[in-house]
């Protein structure tokens, strides 16, 4: 299946995204979304057929898409893009033209790689901003998901505030193209300062 985006991380190598195949990828996805570390994905009790059904529904939706993320050619994360004017946040925030919603999930691993999750969110946000029509990326993680709040802040997201969704209390945050670039520039500057002379 043809990829839609590729990004080279100077430390961790190649990250890529390709469209998700709800049928072919269901078994793999099932192991990810039902893992204890994926509790905020809210599919802990789903069986493989339910996972297939959910991602078929997303594939058929006109305002929601799912993608399989690859690291060095192997499946390693899941990314979803949605239009918050039609999905997830309808009537819950001050929607602006060019807003794009995002979810991401890293595959569970036995030996975590330092900086991997940050590289994944950086890849997903870079992909979304690769579309000139994207003005802001909008996220609504669970208020209890402090690890993701920290990651969001690290790549430039600014907290708008808590919102109440049917399935959770969420922390609405937004990131503009300029905020994302500024965060990337800060990381690059730190790496440069830390490099040997």
DORO-392255 format. One line per 4 residues: number of its first residue (from 1); for each residue x negated, y negated, z negated of C-alpha. Coordinates in Angstrom, 3 decimals. Last residue first. Example, Ala and Ser with C-alpha at 12.3 -4.5 7.8 and 13.67 -1.06 7.14 Angstrom:
<pts>
2	-13.670 1.060 -7.140  -12.300 4.500 -7.800
</pts>
This chain:
<pts>
197	-32.647 -21.505 -19.332  -30.598 -18.564 -20.626  -26.830 -18.922 -20.154  -24.786 -20.013 -23.164
193	-24.251 -23.539 -21.879  -23.152 -22.128 -18.512  -20.722 -19.690 -20.150  -19.229 -22.485 -22.263
189	-18.877 -24.714 -19.195  -17.174 -21.934 -17.208  -14.714 -21.332 -20.054  -13.885 -25.039 -20.257
185	-13.454 -25.221 -16.461  -10.990 -22.304 -16.553  -8.930 -24.099 -19.233  -8.935 -27.308 -17.169
181	-7.841 -25.362 -14.075  -4.910 -23.797 -15.921  -3.873 -27.166 -17.356  -4.058 -28.789 -13.902
177	-1.931 -26.024 -12.309  0.654 -26.519 -15.030  1.234 -24.067 -17.859  4.450 -23.615 -19.816
173	5.405 -21.992 -23.122  8.699 -20.768 -24.550  8.284 -18.789 -27.753  10.967 -16.124 -27.846
169	13.511 -14.788 -30.312  14.623 -11.516 -28.786  17.151 -9.502 -26.743  19.899 -12.083 -26.149
165	17.381 -14.944 -25.967  16.879 -17.577 -28.660  14.286 -20.230 -27.869  11.210 -21.317 -29.796
161	9.147 -24.286 -28.644  7.429 -25.946 -25.686  4.039 -24.337 -26.352  1.315 -25.327 -23.894
157	-0.292 -22.714 -21.668  -3.854 -23.382 -20.514  -5.622 -20.033 -20.124  -6.660 -19.764 -23.785
153	-3.226 -20.880 -25.006  -1.579 -17.937 -23.247  -4.123 -15.550 -24.729  -3.451 -16.874 -28.236
149	0.328 -16.577 -27.775  -0.244 -13.058 -26.411  -1.980 -11.945 -29.607  0.677 -13.662 -31.745
145	3.524 -11.550 -30.376  5.959 -12.312 -33.212  7.685 -15.147 -31.283  8.400 -12.662 -28.475
141	6.966 -13.873 -25.195  8.769 -16.442 -23.018  6.483 -17.547 -20.191  6.696 -20.306 -17.574
137	4.149 -20.980 -14.838  4.313 -24.510 -13.466  4.072 -26.156 -10.025  4.256 -23.073 -7.806
133	5.093 -24.037 -4.208  1.409 -23.920 -3.218  1.391 -20.148 -3.933  -2.087 -19.289 -5.216
129	-0.811 -20.682 -8.513  0.950 -17.371 -9.101  -2.191 -15.390 -8.241  -4.345 -17.555 -10.536
125	-1.799 -16.919 -13.334  -1.994 -13.147 -12.808  -5.795 -13.100 -12.581  -6.256 -15.227 -15.692
121	-3.777 -12.998 -17.540  -5.847 -9.964 -16.527  -9.220 -11.552 -17.333  -7.892 -12.449 -20.798
117	-6.798 -8.854 -21.276  -10.242 -7.591 -20.287  -12.357 -9.918 -22.413  -14.002 -7.105 -24.364
113	-13.112 -3.721 -22.862  -10.824 -1.598 -25.051  -11.821 2.060 -25.543  -8.844 4.419 -25.768
109	-6.777 2.447 -23.266  -3.154 1.338 -23.038  -2.324 -0.315 -19.690  -2.079 -4.094 -19.826
105	1.350 -5.720 -19.554  2.265 -8.960 -17.814  5.362 -11.139 -17.577  5.721 -14.326 -15.509
101	8.251 -17.018 -14.672  7.787 -19.520 -11.842  8.731 -23.205 -12.048  8.346 -25.132 -8.774
97	11.394 -27.328 -9.312  11.948 -27.905 -13.037  14.066 -25.952 -15.524  14.740 -27.593 -18.882
93	15.291 -24.499 -21.001  17.822 -21.813 -21.935  20.406 -22.247 -19.183  19.015 -19.360 -17.135
89	15.809 -18.207 -18.814  15.489 -14.505 -17.980  16.424 -14.640 -14.275  18.057 -17.170 -11.906
85	16.462 -20.575 -12.666  13.576 -18.671 -14.240  12.531 -17.334 -10.815  10.587 -14.170 -11.516
81	7.110 -12.672 -11.249  6.190 -9.419 -12.951  2.730 -8.018 -13.586  1.596 -4.538 -14.631
77	-1.913 -3.553 -15.612  -4.773 -1.094 -15.128  -4.252 0.948 -11.968  -7.690 1.778 -10.479
73	-9.518 -0.085 -7.704  -12.066 -1.924 -9.822  -9.168 -3.146 -11.944  -5.789 -2.797 -10.294
69	-2.531 -4.527 -11.142  0.791 -3.050 -10.066  3.334 -5.643 -9.044  6.958 -6.357 -9.926
65	9.330 -8.849 -8.318  12.372 -10.859 -9.498  14.547 -13.444 -7.725  16.205 -11.459 -4.905
61	16.563 -8.324 -7.055  16.110 -5.029 -5.189  12.599 -4.404 -6.502  13.725 -5.381 -10.027
57	16.576 -2.853 -9.935  14.203 -0.198 -8.566  11.912 -1.068 -11.473  14.660 -0.463 -14.030
53	15.837 2.764 -12.358  12.339 4.220 -12.253  11.823 3.379 -15.935  15.182 4.968 -16.739
49	14.236 8.121 -14.837  10.911 8.316 -16.700  12.570 8.200 -20.102  13.039 4.965 -22.017
45	12.687 4.954 -25.808  9.851 2.435 -26.085  11.179 0.168 -23.316  11.136 -3.141 -25.236
41	7.988 -4.590 -23.615  7.155 -5.967 -27.093  6.440 -2.404 -28.266  3.751 -1.891 -25.618
37	1.042 -0.850 -28.108  3.239 2.081 -29.188  3.159 3.462 -25.609  6.564 3.685 -23.909
33	5.787 1.004 -21.298  2.413 2.451 -20.298  3.190 6.193 -20.056  6.387 5.382 -18.126
29	4.470 3.157 -15.748  2.300 6.090 -14.673  5.291 8.337 -14.040  7.188 5.547 -12.280
25	4.478 4.519 -9.801  5.635 6.589 -6.799  9.324 5.841 -7.349  9.317 2.162 -8.319
21	6.509 1.317 -5.844  4.924 -1.841 -7.270  3.616 -4.413 -4.826  -0.173 -4.790 -4.991
17	-2.369 -6.862 -7.274  -6.151 -6.984 -7.524  -8.947 -7.392 -10.059  -12.584 -7.017 -9.043
13	-15.536 -7.274 -11.389  -15.698 -7.598 -15.155  -18.253 -10.360 -15.720  -17.914 -12.660 -12.704
9	-14.217 -11.877 -12.365  -13.410 -11.404 -8.687  -9.810 -11.999 -7.712  -7.664 -10.142 -5.185
5	-4.054 -10.802 -4.210  -1.244 -9.224 -2.214  -2.559 -5.711 -1.771  -1.379 -3.394 0.980
1	0.000 0.000 0.000
</pts>
